[in-house]
Amino acid sequence: MIIINPPDPVAINLLGLAIRWYALAYIAAFVIGLWMIKKIDKTQAPKYWDDLFSYIILGIILGGRIG
């Protein structure tokens, strides 16, 4: 019989604050997405993308919590 233990959902535990794997995935996706868009689109000002991503991150977090 093979016993497989599920992985721990907490990636890092800092001073009682548990950072989970899905939070790290969200952060990585935001950083990589912003980097890719800035790399691809050279016509817009960088400030435009920073502002837009702030609203996108806020919308994703609020939408996830409300939904």
Sequence and secondary structure as in RCSB ss.txt:
>XXXX:A:sequence
MIIINPPDPVAINLLGLAIRWYALAYIAAFVIGLWMIKKIDKTQAPKYWDDLFSYIILGIILGGRIG
>XXXX:A:secstr
        SEEEEETTEEEEHHHHHHHHHHHHHHHHHHHH  SS HHHHHHHHHHHHHHHHHHHHH 
